[in-house]
Structures are given as structure tokens and as C-alpha cells.
Amino acid sequence: MTQAGAQMMNWFSVACELQRDWRNDIEGLGNLLSQRIPNYRNLMNSYAALTAR
């Protein structure tokens, strides 16, 4: 496919391309990323704990 000119993408780049504007449904993308990327989930949990005070 790449020889024919197709650009290969993974799910992360597709999700970010579809999101494009971070003002739209940021919680949905955040949930998707936290389900798939453990380090991102840890970051979100730390942020939630810090802002809950």
C-alpha cells in the first residue's frame, strides 16, 4: 500500500486527527487515551487527585 502512495497511520494518529480541535469532546479522547496508554492514565489520575483538593 505504501508503494502505491498510501500513508500508513496507527490508531493514535487517527484519533488525534479526528479530534483536531481539543475544545470538542476532550473527555472522550481522554478516556480513549487513558484506556490504551497506561502512562496517560497515571497522568490523568494524578491531575484529578491534585485538582480535587
C-alpha positions as CSV (number, residue, x, y, z in Angstrom):
1,M,0.0,0.0,0.0
2,T,2.8,2.4,0.8
3,Q,4.3,1.8,-2.6
4,A,1.0,3.0,-4.1
5,G,1.2,6.2,-2.1
6,A,-0.9,5.4,0.9
7,Q,0.2,6.9,4.2
8,M,0.2,4.3,7.0
9,M,-1.2,5.5,10.3
10,N,-1.8,4.0,13.7
11,W,-4.9,4.4,16.0
12,F,-3.2,7.2,17.9
13,S,-2.6,9.4,14.9
14,V,-6.1,8.7,13.6
15,A,-7.7,9.6,16.9
16,C,-5.7,12.8,17.2
17,E,-6.5,13.7,13.6
18,L,-10.2,13.2,14.2
19,Q,-10.1,15.2,17.4
20,R,-8.1,18.0,15.8
21,D,-9.8,20.7,17.9
22,W,-9.2,20.0,21.6
23,R,-12.2,22.0,22.6
24,N,-14.6,19.4,21.3
25,D,-15.2,16.3,23.5
26,I,-11.9,16.3,25.3
27,E,-13.3,13.9,27.9
28,G,-14.0,11.3,25.2
29,L,-10.5,11.5,23.8
30,G,-9.0,11.5,27.3
31,N,-10.9,8.3,28.2
32,L,-9.8,6.7,25.0
33,L,-6.2,7.6,25.6
34,S,-6.3,6.5,29.3
35,Q,-7.7,3.1,28.3
36,R,-5.0,2.5,25.8
37,I,-1.9,4.2,27.3
38,P,-1.2,3.3,31.0
39,N,1.2,6.3,31.5
40,Y,-1.5,8.7,30.3
41,R,-4.0,7.1,32.7
42,N,-1.5,7.7,35.5
43,L,-1.0,11.3,34.5
44,M,-4.8,11.8,34.4
45,N,-5.3,10.2,37.8
46,S,-2.5,12.4,39.3
47,Y,-4.1,15.5,37.8
48,A,-7.6,14.5,39.1
49,A,-6.2,13.9,42.6
50,L,-4.3,17.3,42.6
51,T,-7.3,19.3,41.4
52,A,-9.8,17.6,43.7
53,R,-8.3,19.4,46.7
